[in-house]
Amino acid sequence: MKVGINGTGLITRALVKLVALNEEFKNIEIAQINGRTMTINRLKDLLLYSSSQGHSNLDVSINYDTNELLVNGNKIKYTANSKPEDIQWLPEIELLIEATGTFRDDTKNSKDPNRHFKSLNNNLKGIVITAPGKGSIVDYMWIASPDLEQEITTVTSAKKPFVIGAASCTTTAAIPIVDTLDEVFGIESCYLTTVHAVTRSQDILDGSKGWCAMDTQLHSTGATKATNKVLKKSIPMSGIAFRTSDKAGSFIQIDAVLNKEIIKENLLDAFKNSKYKSSFAYSTVSNPPSSYVRGNKAMVVLIPDEFVIIDKKRVIIKGLYDNEEGYTNHLLQLINFVISKMK
Ligand SMILES: NC(=O)c1ccc[n+]([C@@H]2O[C@H](COP(=O)([O-])OP(=O)(O)OC[C@H]3O[C@@H](n4cnc5c(N)ncnc54)[C@H](OP(=O)(O)O)[C@@H]3O)[C@@H](O)[C@H]2O)c1
């Protein structure tokens, strides 16, 4: 299916790379990217090399006559327009990936992704946002969402175009841990800590958005609420994000009080047999640094050497996640599923 992407940021570039290099995403044909200030030349360079992920191994060139990128032989039309209703989406594009971070709240016109459906000659049937939706926009997550099959079928077969959210990178790392612990042992309460790489939503130096990005800062995180929302659970949960100046690669720690007394072997078995088992990876070194996880496609890379059990019922689980490519890989699984239901 032909897909368009709004935005030219880190997640867009990860989408282009993972789609081009992975056979499992061959049904996703990125036909157009719309940006804002980015030139097509700069986008080409950023697709070839990323400061956090290194060389992409993509073959990228530009056709200046048509304003198209050629990525591993696939044509991607490039347009630049900051107002959704003014973007000319190619008429063959049916699904849009909204990856600007700007349009994800349907209660405010300035942030409403539904404005894409007002653009001229568009044939868009739906939008997937690469972030948590706000207002009436519901988030879904591949594997995690209960009733995913039934709800995506309902959403995609409705007469009107749909907009869905895809939660966040921290939620993607938290959910397989929290859901596994809750399903196997029951969680009484838990606390999430993420030590998160810098993103472009932070200020480089002290500014209106926060403190200098080179300092480690305390931020709130929406991942605890989103975890319960996606799972349709109400686990007593709170958490915090430490934002660091790392380029990519984030830590997660879940500190949970369980309903049952356990030993470490029970924990390892729970993860080994979890429904998320194919989305876990395991650290092969002790105390891995954040760079260890860059380019890893797992939802979370568990660090079993660092699991702690206190007083038989309190567990502390540590893991790493690639907030760019790990999240994007999981997002693409959801998009693949959505496409399969749109046909
Ligand atoms: N990076 C992560 O680790 C991560 C992980 C999971 C989810 N997400 C979510 O994914 C979304 C994108 O994140 P990102 O890290 O890729 O952000 P980013 O690197 O800051 O990129 C955002 C892109 O959107 C463009 N943009 C913003 N407003 C626009 C508009 N009105 N019209 C057209 N383009 C517009 C920006 O253009 P300019 O270049 O002109 O500013 C930029 O290219 C955010 O919602 C974020 O929360 C990010």
The ligand as an ORCA input file, in Angstrom:
! r2SCAN-3c Opt
* xyz 0 1
  N      12.790     10.529     18.597
  C      12.271      9.598     19.390
  O      12.970      8.962     20.170
  C      10.801      9.281     19.314
  C      10.370      8.018     19.706
  C       9.012      7.689     19.642
  C       8.105      8.628     19.203
  N       8.548      9.869     18.838
  C       7.538     10.839     18.431
  O       7.536     10.938     17.010
  C       7.275     12.296     16.617
  C       8.446     12.792     15.791
  O       9.603     12.701     16.591
  P      11.049     12.959     15.981
  O      12.011     12.625     17.051
  O      11.163     12.323     14.646
  O      11.000     14.529     15.848
  P      11.961     15.530     15.066
  O      13.251     14.891     14.736
  O      11.946     16.801     15.836
  O      11.185     15.736     13.710
  C       9.968     16.374     13.603
  C       9.839     16.760     12.154
  O       8.544     17.279     11.903
  C       8.679     18.464     11.152
  N       7.526     19.308     11.386
  C       7.115     19.857     12.546
  N       5.983     20.533     12.340
  C       5.693     20.400     11.009
  C       4.660     20.872     10.182
  N       3.720     21.692     10.631
  N       4.651     20.517      8.875
  C       5.618     19.736      8.368
  N       6.642     19.262      9.113
  C       6.662     19.607     10.401
  C       9.970     19.090     11.631
  O      10.386     19.979     10.653
  P      11.633     20.981     10.843
  O      12.838     20.135     10.495
  O      11.357     22.028      9.857
  O      11.618     21.426     12.263
  C      10.823     17.845     11.752
  O      11.364     17.465     10.512
  C       7.061     13.068     17.929
  O       5.704     13.102     18.231
  C       7.792     12.223     18.957
  O       7.255     12.372     20.266
  C       9.879     10.199     18.852
*
